Amino acid sequence: MVSYALRVHTIENTKRRFARARRTRDRLEAVERAFDGDLGCAAALQTATLARGALDELMRGSSRLISGSAVAS
């Protein structure tokens, strides 16, 4: 059973988590546009690096919730 404190934390941060997921999705779509468009290779790879950072941050936030060490971020 999930502790009350963890459930409250999850409920309070749901909007923030969804916003982070949307920003991550937007960055992934930007990678697709970069490779499909006229951007140079360096700019496309930089966009991919930004998307990777967004994914890493999303995963860090999720792992804190799963591990029970949910700290507001």
Contact map, one row per residue, 1 for C-alpha under 8 A:
1110000000000000000000000000000000000000000000000000000000000000000000000
1111011000000000000000000000000000000000000000000000000000000000000000000
1111111000000000000000000000000000000000000000000000000000000000000000000
0111111100000000000000000000000000000000000000000000000000000000000000000
0011111110000000000000000000000000000000000000000000000000000000000000000
0111111111000000000000000000000000000000000000000000000000000000100101000
0111111111100000000000000000000000000000000000000000000000000000000000000
0001111111110000000000000000000000000000000000000000000000000000000000000
0000111111111000000000000000000000000000000000000000000000000000000001010
0000011111111100000000000000000000000000000000000000000000000000100000000
0000001111111100000000000000000000000000000000000000000000000000000000000
0000000111111110000000000000000000000000000000000000000000000000000000000
0000000011111111100000000000000000000000000000000000000000000000000000010
0000000001111111110000000000000000000000000000000000000000000000000000000
0000000000011111111000000000000000000000000000000000000000000000000000000
0000000000001111111100000000000000000000000000000000000000000000000000000
0000000000001111111110000000000000000000000000000000000001000000000000000
0000000000000111111111000000000000000000000000000000000000000000000000000
0000000000000011111111100000000000000000000000000000000000000000000000000
0000000000000001111111110000000000000000000000000000000001000000000000000
0000000000000000111111111000000000000000000000000000000001000000000000000
0000000000000000011111111100000000000000000000000000000000000000000000000
0000000000000000001111111110000000000000000000000000010000000000000000000
0000000000000000000111111111000000000000000000000010011001000000000000000
0000000000000000000011111111100000000000000000000000000000000000000000000
0000000000000000000001111111110000000000000000000000000000000000000000000
0000000000000000000000111111111000000000000000110110010000000000000000000
0000000000000000000000011111111100000000000000010010000000000000000000000
0000000000000000000000001111111110000000000000000000000000000000000000000
0000000000000000000000000111111111000000000000100000000000000000000000000
0000000000000000000000000011111111100000000100110010000000000000000000000
0000000000000000000000000001111111110000000000000000000000000000000000000
0000000000000000000000000000111111111000000000000000000000000000000000000
0000000000000000000000000000011111111110001100100000000000000000000000000
0000000000000000000000000000001111111110100100000000000000000000000000000
0000000000000000000000000000000111111100000000000000000000000000000000000
0000000000000000000000000000000011111110000000000000000000000000000000000
0000000000000000000000000000000001111111000000000000000000000000000000000
0000000000000000000000000000000001101111101100000000000000000000000000000
0000000000000000000000000000000000000111111100000000000000000000000000000
0000000000000000000000000000000000100011111110000000000000000000000000000
0000000000000000000000000000000000000001111111000000000000000000000000000
0000000000000000000000000000000001000011111111100000000000000000000000000
0000000000000000000000000000001001100011111111110000000000000000000000000
0000000000000000000000000000000000000000111111111000000000000000000000000
0000000000000000000000000000000000000000011111111100000000000000000000000
0000000000000000000000000010011001000000001111111110000000000000000000000
0000000000000000000000000011001000000000000111111111000000000000000000000
0000000000000000000000000000000000000000000011111111100000000000000000000
0000000000000000000000000010000000000000000001111111110000000000000000000
0000000000000000000000010011001000000000000000111111111000000000000000000
0000000000000000000000000000000000000000000000011111111100000000000000000
0000000000000000000000000000000000000000000000001111111110000000000000000
0000000000000000000000110010000000000000000000000111111111000000000000000
0000000000000000000000010000000000000000000000000011111111100000000000000
0000000000000000000000000000000000000000000000000001111111110000000000000
0000000000000000000000000000000000000000000000000000111111111000000000000
0000000000000000100110010000000000000000000000000000011111111100000000000
0000000000000000000000000000000000000000000000000000001111111110000000000
0000000000000000000000000000000000000000000000000000000111111111000000000
0000000000000000000000000000000000000000000000000000000011111111100000001
0000000000000000000000000000000000000000000000000000000001111111110000000
0000000000000000000000000000000000000000000000000000000000111111111000000
0000000000000000000000000000000000000000000000000000000000011111111111100
0000010001000000000000000000000000000000000000000000000000001111111111000
0000000000000000000000000000000000000000000000000000000000000111111111000
0000000000000000000000000000000000000000000000000000000000000011111111000
0000010000000000000000000000000000000000000000000000000000000001111111000
0000000000000000000000000000000000000000000000000000000000000001111111100
0000010010000000000000000000000000000000000000000000000000000001111111110
0000000000000000000000000000000000000000000000000000000000000001000011111
0000000010001000000000000000000000000000000000000000000000000000000001111
0000000000000000000000000000000000000000000000000000000000001000000000111
